[in-house]
Amino acid sequence: MKTILIGYGEIGKGVRGFYERFHDIDVIDLDYEEVAHSEYDIMLVAIPYSAGFVGIIKEYQKRFKPKGTIIFSTVAIGTTSQIKGAVHAPIEGKHPHLEDSISLWVPMIGG
């Protein structure tokens, strides 16, 4: 499964560490824009919420054409419903050891 991760801060590193156990993940970071594919099955989102968040994610969706988008970022209520094919999966865990925490908690996914 071709997966791309948008954002590589503390949350992104924990998400990547966990999901890489199952398949390869390409990462988009502010300093790293080269990726292996132009289309992905899943897009994982771990960038900070901002007023332009929805537009930013839609642009990444247009660029990478994912079949599904999972948002790990803490977002305002109603944000996910504005993004086609997106679900929200809040991260529970203890900073900075999020990879370990993600492994322990049963994930929640909301629309």
RANORGI-V942228 format. One record per pair of residues at least 24 apart in sequence whose C-alpha atoms are under 10 Angstrom apart, sorted by the first residue. I is the first residue (numbers start at 1). GAP is how many residues later the second one is. If there is no record, write none. Layout:
# RANORGI-V942228
I_GAP + I_GAP
This chain:
# RANORGI-V942228
1_24 + 1_39 + 1_40 + 1_41 + 2_24 + 2_34 + 2_35 + 2_37 + 2_38 + 2_39 + 2_40 + 2_41 + 2_64 + 3_24 + 3_34 + 3_36 + 3_37 + 3_38 + 3_39 + 3_40 + 3_41 + 3_61 + 3_63 + 3_65 + 3_66 + 4_24 + 4_31 + 4_32 + 4_33 + 4_35 + 4_36 + 4_37 + 4_38 + 4_39 + 4_40 + 4_41 + 4_60 + 4_62 + 4_65 + 5_24 + 5_37 + 5_38 + 5_39 + 5_40 + 5_41 + 5_42 + 5_64 + 5_65 + 5_66 + 6_24 + 6_37 + 6_38 + 6_39 + 6_40 + 6_41 + 6_51 + 6_54 + 6_65 + 7_25 + 7_37 + 7_38 + 7_39 + 7_40 + 7_41 + 7_66 + 8_24 + 8_37 + 8_38 + 8_39 + 9_37 + 9_38 + 9_39 + 10_36 + 10_37 + 10_85 + 10_86 + 10_87 + 10_88 + 10_89 + 11_34 + 11_35 + 11_36 + 11_37 + 11_61 + 11_62 + 11_80 + 11_82 + 11_84 + 11_85 + 11_86 + 11_87 + 11_88 + 12_32 + 12_33 + 12_34 + 12_35 + 12_60 + 12_61 + 12_86 + 12_87 + 13_33 + 13_83 + 13_84 + 13_85 + 13_86 + 14_32 + 14_77 + 14_79 + 14_81 + 14_82 + 14_83 + 14_84 + 14_85 + 14_86 + 14_87 + 14_88 + 14_89 + 15_29 + 15_30 + 15_31 + 15_57 + 15_76 + 15_83 + 15_84 + 15_85 + 15_87 + 15_88 + 16_28 + 16_30 + 16_83 + 17_81 + 17_82 + 17_83 + 17_85 + 17_86 + 18_80 + 18_81 + 18_82 + 18_83 + 18_84 + 18_85 + 19_25 + 19_80 + 19_83 + 19_84 + 28_32 + 35_29 + 37_27 + 38_25 + 38_26 + 38_27 + 38_28 + 39_24 + 39_25 + 39_26 + 39_27 + 39_28 + 40_24 + 40_25 + 40_26 + 40_27 + 40_28 + 41_24 + 41_25 + 41_26 + 41_27 + 41_28 + 42_24 + 42_25 + 42_26 + 42_27 + 42_28 + 42_44 + 43_24 + 43_25 + 43_26 + 43_27 + 43_28 + 43_43 + 44_24 + 44_25 + 44_26 + 44_27 + 44_28 + 44_29 + 44_42 + 44_43 + 44_45 + 45_24 + 45_25 + 45_26 + 45_27 + 45_28 + 45_41 + 45_43 + 45_44 + 46_24 + 46_25 + 46_26 + 46_27 + 46_28 + 47_24 + 47_25 + 47_26 + 47_27 + 47_28 + 48_24 + 48_25 + 48_26 + 48_27 + 49_24 + 49_25 + 49_26 + 49_27 + 49_30 + 50_25 + 50_26 + 51_25 + 53_26 + 54_25 + 54_26 + 54_27 + 54_28 + 54_29 + 55_27 + 55_28 + 57_26 + 57_27 + 57_29 + 58_24 + 58_25 + 58_26 + 61_24 + 61_25 + 70_39 + 70_40 + 70_41 + 71_38 + 71_39 + 72_37 + 78_33 + 79_32 + 80_30 + 80_31 + 81_30 + 85_26 + 86_24 + 86_25 + 87_24
